[in-house]
Amino acid sequence: MLEVSVGPGRPGRTREFVDLLRRSRRLRRAVWDVYHAPQVLAAQIFRGRRSVTSILDVIPLDVSSHHRTGLKFRAFYELAKRSEVILTLSEFSAGRISERLGIDAGRIVVSPLPPRPCFIPASGESSSEDRIALQALGVRSPFFVTIADLEVDDPRKRIEWLPAVARRLHGIGFSLVAVGAGSDSISPEGWIGLGRQPDCVLAALYRSAYALVFSSAYEGQGLPPLEAAACGTPAVVMGNSSLTEIVGDAALVVEESIAPWVAAEGPHSDSDPGCGRLVEAAAELALSPSLRTSLATACSDSAGRFGVERFDRGLASAYGLESRE
């Protein structure tokens, strides 16, 4: 029987780091086969047995302006290099991990997260519930949806581009509905900010939206376009990092002229050439129902590539279960 011990997440917190030290004493005396550290934390303290460390991405190493940069995170990456297996979320991230940390690609297992169960296509029952939820929020069709957390200083997301998208869409009869902390604190033309919302409301917005607009410069996986595709809704994304891998044929991909770690550095403004390309791509999709239909048709296949079964296979590979079959 395989015994797996899963370490604590978010190791940067003092309480959880102390918990790790206590756990390590117990684990040295216990019988187990695999130690899995869910975040960037080394499992090499347990020599001689299989250790797995999750590295979601190397954004803190690639992007100097990211809020998770610093000595602490760099130390975690150095320690994680000693694990036998590295688990990550995309082929793009696997490549960056191999390049930045000097880890052999054969030690890296890709196991993308699946969309959460609430993100499913519309049905007769859900359509009625979605309509009620949107009416309560004051949201009317037609609209695009976007994710905009204004309370986190993360230039990588390029939130500064989204008001320009809203103004352009407003001119052709669409609103841009924004979900995220602080999104209800601004009100550019065409913008409907809803602030934080639970997943059930976000799923209703995805299902009812014409498309998702996603301005991010760099994603280790990029869940919003995947969640939208799982709901049957296409996206407009920038062609960078893992995003083209995730969206497949279910999105209108906008040319990104520079590497994602360069594009992610701020500050950004609506005068950036990339912003203009994103704005016009959203308008192109809004004015072409046939293009929207074509992209929406591909959503099921695109989202289907990231199901629970694939995630489970990745874990099985990381844990060494495949060699036992």
C-alpha positions as protocol buffer text, in pm:
chain_id: "A"
residue {
  index: 1
  type: MET
  ca { x: 0 y: 0 z: 0 }
}
residue {
  index: 2
  type: LEU
  ca { x: 128 y: 349 z: -85 }
}
residue {
  index: 3
  type: GLU
  ca { x: 146 y: 581 z: 213 }
}
residue {
  index: 4
  type: VAL
  ca { x: 163 y: 951 z: 115 }
}
residue {
  index: 5
  type: SER
  ca { x: 241 y: 1225 z: 364 }
}
residue {
  index: 6
  type: VAL
  ca { x: 139 y: 1569 z: 243 }
}
residue {
  index: 7
  type: GLY
  ca { x: 324 y: 1864 z: 391 }
}
residue {
  index: 8
  type: PRO
  ca { x: 168 y: 2199 z: 485 }
}
residue {
  index: 9
  type: GLY
  ca { x: 100 y: 2465 z: 225 }
}
residue {
  index: 10
  type: ARG
  ca { x: 221 y: 2826 z: 226 }
}
residue {
  index: 11
  type: PRO
  ca { x: 545 y: 2749 z: 407 }
}
residue {
  index: 12
  type: GLY
  ca { x: 639 y: 3114 z: 440 }
}
residue {
  index: 13
  type: ARG
  ca { x: 412 y: 3156 z: 739 }
}
residue {
  index: 14
  type: THR
  ca { x: 594 y: 3114 z: 1069 }
}
residue {
  index: 15
  type: ARG
  ca { x: 327 y: 2898 z: 1229 }
}
residue {
  index: 16
  type: GLU
  ca { x: 322 y: 2658 z: 935 }
}
residue {
  index: 17
  type: PHE
  ca { x: 702 y: 2644 z: 921 }
}
residue {
  index: 18
  type: VAL
  ca { x: 708 y: 2545 z: 1289 }
}
residue {
  index: 19
  type: ASP
  ca { x: 442 y: 2287 z: 1210 }
}
residue {
  index: 20
  type: LEU
  ca { x: 670 y: 2149 z: 938 }
}
residue {
  index: 21
  type: LEU
  ca { x: 955 y: 2106 z: 1186 }
}
residue {
  index: 22
  type: ARG
  ca { x: 726 y: 1919 z: 1424 }
}
residue {
  index: 23
  type: ARG
  ca { x: 590 y: 1710 z: 1139 }
}
residue {
  index: 24
  type: SER
  ca { x: 942 y: 1624 z: 1023 }
}
residue {
  index: 25
  type: ARG
  ca { x: 1025 y: 1474 z: 1362 }
}
residue {
  index: 26
  type: ARG
  ca { x: 717 y: 1252 z: 1343 }
}
residue {
  index: 27
  type: LEU
  ca { x: 782 y: 1155 z: 982 }
}
residue {
  index: 28
  type: ARG
  ca { x: 1138 y: 1045 z: 1054 }
}
residue {
  index: 29
  type: ARG
  ca { x: 989 y: 776 z: 1280 }
}
residue {
  index: 30
  type: ALA
  ca { x: 690 y: 689 z: 1057 }
}
residue {
  index: 31
  type: VAL
  ca { x: 659 y: 445 z: 767 }
}
residue {
  index: 32
  type: TRP
  ca { x: 568 y: 613 z: 439 }
}
residue {
  index: 33
  type: ASP
  ca { x: 660 y: 596 z: 72 }
}
residue {
  index: 34
  type: VAL
  ca { x: 622 y: 950 z: -62 }
}
residue {
  index: 35
  type: TYR
  ca { x: 651 y: 1295 z: 92 }
}
residue {
  index: 36
  type: HIS
  ca { x: 469 y: 1565 z: -110 }
}
residue {
  index: 37
  type: ALA
  ca { x: 525 y: 1931 z: -30 }
}
residue {
  index: 38
  type: PRO
  ca { x: 232 y: 2115 z: -194 }
}
residue {
  index: 39
  type: GLN
  ca { x: 413 y: 2447 z: -223 }
}
residue {
  index: 40
  type: VAL
  ca { x: 770 y: 2555 z: -300 }
}
residue {
  index: 41
  type: LEU
  ca { x: 918 y: 2378 z: -1 }
}
residue {
  index: 42
  type: ALA
  ca { x: 1188 y: 2115 z: 7 }
}
residue {
  index: 43
  type: ALA
  ca { x: 1116 y: 1757 z: 103 }
}
residue {
  index: 44
  type: GLN
  ca { x: 1484 y: 1664 z: 87 }
}
residue {
  index: 45
  type: ILE
  ca { x: 1506 y: 1651 z: 467 }
}
residue {
  index: 46
  type: PHE
  ca { x: 1381 y: 1295 z: 431 }
}
residue {
  index: 47
  type: ARG
  ca { x: 1668 y: 1130 z: 249 }
}
residue {
  index: 48
  type: GLY
  ca { x: 1627 y: 788 z: 93 }
}
residue {
  index: 49
  type: ARG
  ca { x: 1254 y: 806 z: 27 }
}
residue {
  index: 50
  type: ARG
  ca { x: 1060 y: 958 z: -262 }
}
residue {
  index: 51
  type: SER
  ca { x: 1007 y: 1332 z: -228 }
}
residue {
  index: 52
  type: VAL
  ca { x: 778 y: 1543 z: -445 }
}
residue {
  index: 53
  type: THR
  ca { x: 764 y: 1924 z: -442 }
}
residue {
  index: 54
  type: SER
  ca { x: 502 y: 2132 z: -620 }
}
residue {
  index: 55
  type: ILE
  ca { x: 635 y: 2436 z: -803 }
}
residue {
  index: 56
  type: LEU
  ca { x: 344 y: 2617 z: -961 }
}
residue {
  index: 57
  type: ASP
  ca { x: 568 y: 2851 z: -1161 }
}
residue {
  index: 58
  type: VAL
  ca { x: 889 y: 3052 z: -1142 }
}
residue {
  index: 59
  type: ILE
  ca { x: 722 y: 3391 z: -1172 }
}
residue {
  index: 60
  type: PRO
  ca { x: 903 y: 3525 z: -861 }
}
residue {
  index: 61
  type: LEU
  ca { x: 1232 y: 3449 z: -1037 }
}
residue {
  index: 62
  type: ASP
  ca { x: 1130 y: 3571 z: -1381 }
}
residue {
  index: 63
  type: VAL
  ca { x: 944 y: 3888 z: -1283 }
}
residue {
  index: 64
  type: SER
  ca { x: 1129 y: 4127 z: -1053 }
}
residue {
  index: 65
  type: SER
  ca { x: 819 y: 4340 z: -988 }
}
residue {
  index: 66
  type: HIS
  ca { x: 610 y: 4046 z: -870 }
}
residue {
  index: 67
  type: HIS
  ca { x: 491 y: 4067 z: -510 }
}
residue {
  index: 68
  type: ARG
  ca { x: 636 y: 3723 z: -424 }
}
residue {
  index: 69
  type: THR
  ca { x: 996 y: 3806 z: -507 }
}
residue {
  index: 70
  type: GLY
  ca { x: 1260 y: 3810 z: -237 }
}
residue {
  index: 71
  type: LEU
  ca { x: 1520 y: 3604 z: -57 }
}
residue {
  index: 72
  type: LYS
  ca { x: 1261 y: 3382 z: 111 }
}
residue {
  index: 73
  type: PHE
  ca { x: 1113 y: 3253 z: -214 }
}
residue {
  index: 74
  type: ARG
  ca { x: 1452 y: 3219 z: -379 }
}
residue {
  index: 75
  type: ALA
  ca { x: 1563 y: 3002 z: -87 }
}
residue {
  index: 76
  type: PHE
  ca { x: 1256 y: 2781 z: -127 }
}
residue {
  index: 77
  type: TYR
  ca { x: 1335 y: 2726 z: -493 }
}
residue {
  index: 78
  type: GLU
  ca { x: 1694 y: 2631 z: -412 }
}
residue {
  index: 79
  type: LEU
  ca { x: 1577 y: 2378 z: -154 }
}
residue {
  index: 80
  type: ALA
  ca { x: 1308 y: 2239 z: -384 }
}
residue {
  index: 81
  type: LYS
  ca { x: 1573 y: 2153 z: -645 }
}
residue {
  index: 82
  type: ARG
  ca { x: 1682 y: 1866 z: -420 }
}
residue {
  index: 83
  type: SER
  ca { x: 1346 y: 1687 z: -442 }
}
residue {
  index: 84
  type: GLU
  ca { x: 1333 y: 1374 z: -653 }
}
residue {
  index: 85
  type: VAL
  ca { x: 1026 y: 1490 z: -849 }
}
residue {
  index: 86
  type: ILE
  ca { x: 892 y: 1839 z: -929 }
}
residue {
  index: 87
  type: LEU
  ca { x: 518 y: 1866 z: -994 }
}
residue {
  index: 88
  type: THR
  ca { x: 394 y: 2163 z: -1198 }
}
residue {
  index: 89
  type: LEU
  ca { x: 89 y: 2287 z: -1388 }
}
residue {
  index: 90
  type: SER
  ca { x: 185 y: 2333 z: -1753 }
}
residue {
  index: 91
  type: GLU
  ca { x: 441 y: 2239 z: -2014 }
}
residue {
  index: 92
  type: PHE
  ca { x: 542 y: 2605 z: -2025 }
}
residue {
  index: 93
  type: SER
  ca { x: 611 y: 2609 z: -1651 }
}
residue {
  index: 94
  type: ALA
  ca { x: 801 y: 2282 z: -1681 }
}
residue {
  index: 95
  type: GLY
  ca { x: 1028 y: 2441 z: -1939 }
}
residue {
  index: 96
  type: ARG
  ca { x: 1089 y: 2751 z: -1729 }
}
residue {
  index: 97
  type: ILE
  ca { x: 1156 y: 2544 z: -1416 }
}
residue {
  index: 98
  type: SER
  ca { x: 1408 y: 2334 z: -1604 }
}
residue {
  index: 99
  type: GLU
  ca { x: 1580 y: 2641 z: -1747 }
}
residue {
  index: 100
  type: ARG
  ca { x: 1579 y: 2866 z: -1440 }
}
residue {
  index: 101
  type: LEU
  ca { x: 1655 y: 2601 z: -1177 }
}
residue {
  index: 102
  type: GLY
  ca { x: 1872 y: 2369 z: -1385 }
}
residue {
  index: 103
  type: ILE
  ca { x: 1646 y: 2071 z: -1316 }
}
residue {
  index: 104
  type: ASP
  ca { x: 1650 y: 1785 z: -1565 }
}
residue {
  index: 105
  type: ALA
  ca { x: 1322 y: 1776 z: -1759 }
}
residue {
  index: 106
  type: GLY
  ca { x: 1285 y: 1406 z: -1677 }
}
residue {
  index: 107
  type: ARG
  ca { x: 1231 y: 1494 z: -1311 }
}
residue {
  index: 108
  type: ILE
  ca { x: 942 y: 1730 z: -1385 }
}
residue {
  index: 109
  type: VAL
  ca { x: 584 y: 1601 z: -1405 }
}
residue {
  index: 110
  type: VAL
  ca { x: 306 y: 1818 z: -1552 }
}
residue {
  index: 111
  type: SER
  ca { x: -30 y: 1781 z: -1380 }
}
residue {
  index: 112
  type: PRO
  ca { x: -261 y: 2073 z: -1468 }
}
residue {
  index: 113
  type: LEU
  ca { x: -539 y: 2168 z: -1229 }
}
residue {
  index: 114
  type: PRO
  ca { x: -887 y: 2088 z: -1361 }
}
residue {
  index: 115
  type: PRO
  ca { x: -1162 y: 2350 z: -1346 }
}
residue {
  index: 116
  type: ARG
  ca { x: -1367 y: 2329 z: -1027 }
}
residue {
  index: 117
  type: PRO
  ca { x: -1698 y: 2135 z: -1045 }
}
residue {
  index: 118
  type: CYS
  ca { x: -1918 y: 2447 z: -1056 }
}
residue {
  index: 119
  type: PHE
  ca { x: -1772 y: 2552 z: -1391 }
}
residue {
  index: 120
  type: ILE
  ca { x: -1996 y: 2360 z: -1631 }
}
residue {
  index: 121
  type: PRO
  ca { x: -2195 y: 2453 z: -1943 }
}
residue {
  index: 122
  type: ALA
  ca { x: -2542 y: 2599 z: -1915 }
}
residue {
  index: 123
  type: SER
  ca { x: -2840 y: 2368 z: -1880 }
}
residue {
  index: 124
  type: GLY
  ca { x: -3209 y: 2442 z: -1854 }
}
residue {
  index: 125
  type: GLU
  ca { x: -3197 y: 2463 z: -1474 }
}
residue {
  index: 126
  type: SER
  ca { x: -2869 y: 2654 z: -1452 }
}
residue {
  index: 127
  type: SER
  ca { x: -2980 y: 2901 z: -1719 }
}
residue {
  index: 128
  type: SER
  ca { x: -3278 y: 3002 z: -1508 }
}
residue {
  index: 129
  type: GLU
  ca { x: -3062 y: 3033 z: -1194 }
}
residue {
  index: 130
  type: ASP
  ca { x: -2799 y: 3229 z: -1385 }
}
residue {
  index: 131
  type: ARG
  ca { x: -3060 y: 3472 z: -1512 }
}
residue {
  index: 132
  type: ILE
  ca { x: -3187 y: 3536 z: -1159 }
}
residue {
  index: 133
  type: ALA
  ca { x: -2833 y: 3583 z: -1025 }
}
residue {
  index: 134
  type: LEU
  ca { x: -2742 y: 3832 z: -1298 }
}
residue {
  index: 135
  type: GLN
  ca { x: -3064 y: 4028 z: -1253 }
}
residue {
  index: 136
  type: ALA
  ca { x: -2985 y: 4062 z: -881 }
}
residue {
  index: 137
  type: LEU
  ca { x: -2642 y: 4203 z: -973 }
}
residue {
  index: 138
  type: GLY
  ca { x: -2784 y: 4444 z: -1231 }
}
residue {
  index: 139
  type: VAL
  ca { x: -2600 y: 4273 z: -1517 }
}
residue {
  index: 140
  type: ARG
  ca { x: -2764 y: 4267 z: -1859 }
}
residue {
  index: 141
  type: SER
  ca { x: -2657 y: 4106 z: -2184 }
}
residue {
  index: 142
  type: PRO
  ca { x: -2464 y: 4148 z: -2400 }
}
residue {
  index: 143
  type: PHE
  ca { x: -2144 y: 4167 z: -2197 }
}
residue {
  index: 144
  type: PHE
  ca { x: -1787 y: 4045 z: -2177 }
}
residue {
  index: 145
  type: VAL
  ca { x: -1644 y: 3935 z: -1843 }
}
residue {
  index: 146
  type: THR
  ca { x: -1297 y: 3990 z: -1697 }
}
residue {
  index: 147
  type: ILE
  ca { x: -1105 y: 3921 z: -1377 }
}
residue {
  index: 148
  type: ALA
  ca { x: -965 y: 4233 z: -1211 }
}
residue {
  index: 149
  type: ASP
  ca { x: -819 y: 4231 z: -859 }
}
residue {
  index: 150
  type: LEU
  ca { x: -735 y: 4595 z: -792 }
}
residue {
  index: 151
  type: GLU
  ca { x: -620 y: 4535 z: -434 }
}
residue {
  index: 152
  type: VAL
  ca { x: -307 y: 4337 z: -528 }
}
residue {
  index: 153
  type: ASP
  ca { x: -15 y: 4526 z: -680 }
}
residue {
  index: 154
  type: ASP
  ca { x: 68 y: 4281 z: -958 }
}
residue {
  index: 155
  type: PRO
  ca { x: 176 y: 4450 z: -1285 }
}
residue {
  index: 156
  type: ARG
  ca { x: 174 y: 4107 z: -1449 }
}
residue {
  index: 157
  type: LYS
  ca { x: -206 y: 4120 z: -1474 }
}
residue {
  index: 158
  type: ARG
  ca { x: -208 y: 4451 z: -1670 }
}
residue {
  index: 159
  type: ILE
  ca { x: -534 y: 4565 z: -1515 }
}
residue {
  index: 160
  type: GLU
  ca { x: -460 y: 4913 z: -1655 }
}
residue {
  index: 161
  type: TRP
  ca { x: -558 y: 4786 z: -2001 }
}
residue {
  index: 162
  type: LEU
  ca { x: -910 y: 4683 z: -1908 }
}
residue {
  index: 163
  type: PRO
  ca { x: -1080 y: 5027 z: -1893 }
}
residue {
  index: 164
  type: ALA
  ca { x: -973 y: 5082 z: -2255 }
}
residue {
  index: 165
  type: VAL
  ca { x: -1135 y: 4750 z: -2346 }
}
residue {
  index: 166
  type: ALA
  ca { x: -1452 y: 4858 z: -2161 }
}
residue {
  index: 167
  type: ARG
  ca { x: -1471 y: 5189 z: -2348 }
}
residue {
  index: 168
  type: ARG
  ca { x: -1426 y: 5021 z: -2686 }
}
residue {
  index: 169
  type: LEU
  ca { x: -1688 y: 4756 z: -2613 }
}
residue {
  index: 170
  type: HIS
  ca { x: -1929 y: 5020 z: -2484 }
}
residue {
  index: 171
  type: GLY
  ca { x: -1908 y: 5192 z: -2819 }
}
residue {
  index: 172
  type: ILE
  ca { x: -2043 y: 4881 z: -2992 }
}
residue {
  index: 173
  type: GLY
  ca { x: -2314 y: 4797 z: -2740 }
}
residue {
  index: 174
  type: PHE
  ca { x: -2138 y: 4569 z: -2489 }
}
residue {
  index: 175
  type: SER
  ca { x: -2048 y: 4608 z: -2123 }
}
residue {
  index: 176
  type: LEU
  ca { x: -1737 y: 4474 z: -1953 }
}
residue {
  index: 177
  type: VAL
  ca { x: -1827 y: 4306 z: -1624 }
}
residue {
  index: 178
  type: ALA
  ca { x: -1530 y: 4287 z: -1385 }
}
residue {
  index: 179
  type: VAL
  ca { x: -1502 y: 4047 z: -1093 }
}
residue {
  index: 180
  type: GLY
  ca { x: -1236 y: 4087 z: -825 }
}
residue {
  index: 181
  type: ALA
  ca { x: -1149 y: 4284 z: -514 }
}
residue {
  index: 182
  type: GLY
  ca { x: -1179 y: 4657 z: -575 }
}
residue {
  index: 183
  type: SER
  ca { x: -1330 y: 4620 z: -922 }
}
residue {
  index: 184
  type: ASP
  ca { x: -1637 y: 4805 z: -791 }
}
residue {
  index: 185
  type: SER
  ca { x: -1425 y: 5105 z: -688 }
}
residue {
  index: 186
  type: ILE
  ca { x: -1378 y: 5240 z: -1042 }
}
residue {
  index: 187
  type: SER
  ca { x: -1635 y: 5328 z: -1306 }
}
residue {
  index: 188
  type: PRO
  ca { x: -1493 y: 5392 z: -1653 }
}
residue {
  index: 189
  type: GLU
  ca { x: -1740 y: 5404 z: -1939 }
}
residue {
  index: 190
  type: GLY
  ca { x: -1882 y: 5060 z: -2012 }
}
residue {
  index: 191
  type: TRP
  ca { x: -1747 y: 4908 z: -1689 }
}
residue {
  index: 192
  type: ILE
  ca { x: -1958 y: 4713 z: -1438 }
}
residue {
  index: 193
  type: GLY
  ca { x: -1750 y: 4628 z: -1131 }
}
residue {
  index: 194
  type: LEU
  ca { x: -1893 y: 4361 z: -903 }
}
residue {
  index: 195
  type: GLY
  ca { x: -1615 y: 4329 z: -646 }
}
residue {
  index: 196
  type: ARG
  ca { x: -1545 y: 3987 z: -500 }
}
residue {
  index: 197
  type: GLN
  ca { x: -1795 y: 3719 z: -596 }
}
residue {
  index: 198
  type: PRO
  ca { x: -1828 y: 3348 z: -507 }
}
residue {
  index: 199
  type: ASP
  ca { x: -1753 y: 3081 z: -764 }
}
residue {
  index: 200
  type: CYS
  ca { x: -2123 y: 3014 z: -827 }
}
residue {
  index: 201
  type: VAL
  ca { x: -2172 y: 3375 z: -940 }
}
residue {
  index: 202
  type: LEU
  ca { x: -1852 y: 3370 z: -1145 }
}
residue {
  index: 203
  type: ALA
  ca { x: -1976 y: 3053 z: -1318 }
}
residue {
  index: 204
  type: ALA
  ca { x: -2308 y: 3223 z: -1396 }
}
residue {
  index: 205
  type: LEU
  ca { x: -2119 y: 3519 z: -1545 }
}
residue {
  index: 206
  type: TYR
  ca { x: -1898 y: 3293 z: -1756 }
}
residue {
  index: 207
  type: ARG
  ca { x: -2198 y: 3102 z: -1892 }
}
residue {
  index: 208
  type: SER
  ca { x: -2388 y: 3420 z: -1978 }
}
residue {
  index: 209
  type: ALA
  ca { x: -2099 y: 3625 z: -2112 }
}
residue {
  index: 210
  type: TYR
  ca { x: -2022 y: 3673 z: -2479 }
}
residue {
  index: 211
  type: ALA
  ca { x: -1654 y: 3608 z: -2399 }
}
residue {
  index: 212
  type: LEU
  ca { x: -1384 y: 3648 z: -2136 }
}
residue {
  index: 213
  type: VAL
  ca { x: -1113 y: 3915 z: -2175 }
}
residue {
  index: 214
  type: PHE
  ca { x: -786 y: 3815 z: -2007 }
}
residue {
  index: 215
  type: SER
  ca { x: -501 y: 4066 z: -2016 }
}
residue {
  index: 216
  type: SER
  ca { x: -236 y: 3880 z: -1812 }
}
residue {
  index: 217
  type: ALA
  ca { x: 123 y: 3881 z: -1933 }
}
residue {
  index: 218
  type: TYR
  ca { x: 238 y: 3565 z: -1760 }
}
residue {
  index: 219
  type: GLU
  ca { x: 54 y: 3265 z: -1614 }
}
residue {
  index: 220
  type: GLY
  ca { x: 186 y: 2939 z: -1474 }
}
residue {
  index: 221
  type: GLN
  ca { x: -142 y: 2781 z: -1585 }
}
residue {
  index: 222
  type: GLY
  ca { x: -410 y: 3047 z: -1614 }
}
residue {
  index: 223
  type: LEU
  ca { x: -737 y: 2921 z: -1467 }
}
residue {
  index: 224
  type: PRO
  ca { x: -989 y: 3190 z: -1579 }
}
residue {
  index: 225
  type: PRO
  ca { x: -971 y: 3104 z: -1953 }
}
residue {
  index: 226
  type: LEU
  ca { x: -997 y: 2734 z: -1864 }
}
residue {
  index: 227
  type: GLU
  ca { x: -1294 y: 2797 z: -1634 }
}
residue {
  index: 228
  type: ALA
  ca { x: -1466 y: 3001 z: -1906 }
}
residue {
  index: 229
  type: ALA
  ca { x: -1407 y: 2726 z: -2164 }
}
residue {
  index: 230
  type: ALA
  ca { x: -1550 y: 2470 z: -1920 }
}
residue {
  index: 231
  type: CYS
  ca { x: -1863 y: 2686 z: -1912 }
}
residue {
  index: 232
  type: GLY
  ca { x: -1876 y: 2696 z: -2294 }
}
residue {
  index: 233
  type: THR
  ca { x: -1752 y: 3055 z: -2325 }
}
residue {
  index: 234
  type: PRO
  ca { x: -1452 y: 3155 z: -2540 }
}
residue {
  index: 235
  type: ALA
  ca { x: -1185 y: 3406 z: -2443 }
}
residue {
  index: 236
  type: VAL
  ca { x: -962 y: 3680 z: -2578 }
}
residue {
  index: 237
  type: VAL
  ca { x: -613 y: 3623 z: -2437 }
}
residue {
  index: 238
  type: MET
  ca { x: -262 y: 3743 z: -2499 }
}
residue {
  index: 239
  type: GLY
  ca { x: -40 y: 3485 z: -2669 }
}
residue {
  index: 240
  type: ASN
  ca { x: 212 y: 3427 z: -2394 }
}
residue {
  index: 241
  type: SER
  ca { x: 337 y: 3184 z: -2130 }
}
residue {
  index: 242
  type: SER
  ca { x: 101 y: 2890 z: -2069 }
}
residue {
  index: 243
  type: LEU
  ca { x: -209 y: 3061 z: -2207 }
}
residue {
  index: 244
  type: THR
  ca { x: -191 y: 2933 z: -2565 }
}
residue {
  index: 245
  type: GLU
  ca { x: -138 y: 2582 z: -2425 }
}
residue {
  index: 246
  type: ILE
  ca { x: -446 y: 2615 z: -2203 }
}
residue {
  index: 247
  type: VAL
  ca { x: -695 y: 2776 z: -2443 }
}
residue {
  index: 248
  type: GLY
  ca { x: -627 y: 2562 z: -2751 }
}
residue {
  index: 249
  type: ASP
  ca { x: -877 y: 2661 z: -3020 }
}
residue {
  index: 250
  type: ALA
  ca { x: -1126 y: 2812 z: -2773 }
}
residue {
  index: 251
  type: ALA
  ca { x: -986 y: 3166 z: -2774 }
}
residue {
  index: 252
  type: LEU
  ca { x: -888 y: 3455 z: -2993 }
}
residue {
  index: 253
  type: VAL
  ca { x: -515 y: 3483 z: -2925 }
}
residue {
  index: 254
  type: VAL
  ca { x: -356 y: 3828 z: -2947 }
}
residue {
  index: 255
  type: GLU
  ca { x: 7 y: 3859 z: -3054 }
}
residue {
  index: 256
  type: GLU
  ca { x: 250 y: 3925 z: -2769 }
}
residue {
  index: 257
  type: SER
  ca { x: 562 y: 4086 z: -2911 }
}
residue {
  index: 258
  type: ILE
  ca { x: 798 y: 4024 z: -2618 }
}
residue {
  index: 259
  type: ALA
  ca { x: 878 y: 3742 z: -2375 }
}
residue {
  index: 260
  type: PRO
  ca { x: 625 y: 3706 z: -2089 }
}
residue {
  index: 261
  type: TRP
  ca { x: 877 y: 3787 z: -1816 }
}
residue {
  index: 262
  type: VAL
  ca { x: 952 y: 4113 z: -1997 }
}
residue {
  index: 263
  type: ALA
  ca { x: 587 y: 4190 z: -2070 }
}
residue {
  index: 264
  type: ALA
  ca { x: 498 y: 4131 z: -1706 }
}
residue {
  index: 265
  type: GLU
  ca { x: 713 y: 4415 z: -1575 }
}
residue {
  index: 266
  type: GLY
  ca { x: 519 y: 4733 z: -1506 }
}
residue {
  index: 267
  type: PRO
  ca { x: 403 y: 4996 z: -1520 }
}
residue {
  index: 268
  type: HIS
  ca { x: 148 y: 4950 z: -1797 }
}
residue {
  index: 269
  type: SER
  ca { x: -86 y: 5197 z: -1963 }
}
residue {
  index: 270
  type: ASP
  ca { x: -353 y: 5199 z: -2232 }
}
residue {
  index: 271
  type: SER
  ca { x: -98 y: 5353 z: -2470 }
}
residue {
  index: 272
  type: ASP
  ca { x: 95 y: 5024 z: -2482 }
}
residue {
  index: 273
  type: PRO
  ca { x: 81 y: 4862 z: -2829 }
}
residue {
  index: 274
  type: GLY
  ca { x: -31 y: 4536 z: -2673 }
}
residue {
  index: 275
  type: CYS
  ca { x: -328 y: 4711 z: -2516 }
}
residue {
  index: 276
  type: GLY
  ca { x: -437 y: 4836 z: -2856 }
}
residue {
  index: 277
  type: ARG
  ca { x: -417 y: 4485 z: -2999 }
}
residue {
  index: 278
  type: LEU
  ca { x: -622 y: 4344 z: -2710 }
}
residue {
  index: 279
  type: VAL
  ca { x: -886 y: 4617 z: -2744 }
}
residue {
  index: 280
  type: GLU
  ca { x: -927 y: 4560 z: -3117 }
}
residue {
  index: 281
  type: ALA
  ca { x: -935 y: 4181 z: -3075 }
}
residue {
  index: 282
  type: ALA
  ca { x: -1222 y: 4212 z: -2826 }
}
residue {
  index: 283
  type: ALA
  ca { x: -1404 y: 4441 z: -3069 }
}
residue {
  index: 284
  type: GLU
  ca { x: -1341 y: 4200 z: -3357 }
}
residue {
  index: 285
  type: LEU
  ca { x: -1496 y: 3917 z: -3161 }
}
residue {
  index: 286
  type: ALA
  ca { x: -1791 y: 4132 z: -3051 }
}
residue {
  index: 287
  type: LEU
  ca { x: -1866 y: 4223 z: -3414 }
}
residue {
  index: 288
  type: SER
  ca { x: -1834 y: 3866 z: -3544 }
}
residue {
  index: 289
  type: PRO
  ca { x: -2096 y: 3627 z: -3405 }
}
residue {
  index: 290
  type: SER
  ca { x: -1974 y: 3358 z: -3643 }
}
residue {
  index: 291
  type: LEU
  ca { x: -1622 y: 3381 z: -3499 }
}
residue {
  index: 292
  type: ARG
  ca { x: -1766 y: 3363 z: -3149 }
}
residue {
  index: 293
  type: THR
  ca { x: -1966 y: 3054 z: -3244 }
}
residue {
  index: 294
  type: SER
  ca { x: -1658 y: 2887 z: -3391 }
}
residue {
  index: 295
  type: LEU
  ca { x: -1454 y: 2950 z: -3076 }
}
residue {
  index: 296
  type: ALA
  ca { x: -1739 y: 2842 z: -2847 }
}
residue {
  index: 297
  type: THR
  ca { x: -1771 y: 2514 z: -3038 }
}
residue {
  index: 298
  type: ALA
  ca { x: -1411 y: 2435 z: -2947 }
}
residue {
  index: 299
  type: CYS
  ca { x: -1460 y: 2504 z: -2574 }
}
residue {
  index: 300
  type: SER
  ca { x: -1570 y: 2154 z: -2482 }
}
residue {
  index: 301
  type: ASP
  ca { x: -1268 y: 1987 z: -2639 }
}
residue {
  index: 302
  type: SER
  ca { x: -1031 y: 2251 z: -2502 }
}
residue {
  index: 303
  type: ALA
  ca { x: -1158 y: 2223 z: -2144 }
}
residue {
  index: 304
  type: GLY
  ca { x: -1183 y: 1845 z: -2175 }
}
residue {
  index: 305
  type: ARG
  ca { x: -803 y: 1822 z: -2204 }
}
residue {
  index: 306
  type: PHE
  ca { x: -778 y: 1936 z: -1842 }
}
residue {
  index: 307
  type: GLY
  ca { x: -1007 y: 1699 z: -1657 }
}
residue {
  index: 308
  type: VAL
  ca { x: -968 y: 1534 z: -1318 }
}
residue {
  index: 309
  type: GLU
  ca { x: -839 y: 1218 z: -1485 }
}
residue {
  index: 310
  type: ARG
  ca { x: -537 y: 1400 z: -1628 }
}
residue {
  index: 311
  type: PHE
  ca { x: -462 y: 1558 z: -1291 }
}
residue {
  index: 312
  type: ASP
  ca { x: -483 y: 1216 z: -1126 }
}
residue {
  index: 313
  type: ARG
  ca { x: -250 y: 1064 z: -1385 }
}
residue {
  index: 314
  type: GLY
  ca { x: 2 y: 1337 z: -1313 }
}
residue {
  index: 315
  type: LEU
  ca { x: -9 y: 1267 z: -940 }
}
residue {
  index: 316
  type: ALA
  ca { x: 24 y: 893 z: -1002 }
}
residue {
  index: 317
  type: SER
  ca { x: 332 y: 955 z: -1215 }
}
residue {
  index: 318
  type: ALA
  ca { x: 487 y: 1187 z: -956 }
}
residue {
  index: 319
  type: TYR
  ca { x: 421 y: 938 z: -677 }
}
residue {
  index: 320
  type: GLY
  ca { x: 570 y: 652 z: -877 }
}
residue {
  index: 321
  type: LEU
  ca { x: 246 y: 456 z: -898 }
}
residue {
  index: 322
  type: GLU
  ca { x: 281 y: 394 z: -1272 }
}
residue {
  index: 323
  type: SER
  ca { x: 592 y: 182 z: -1216 }
}
residue {
  index: 324
  type: ARG
  ca { x: 402 y: -35 z: -969 }
}
residue {
  index: 325
  type: GLU
  ca { x: 124 y: -131 z: -1210 }
}
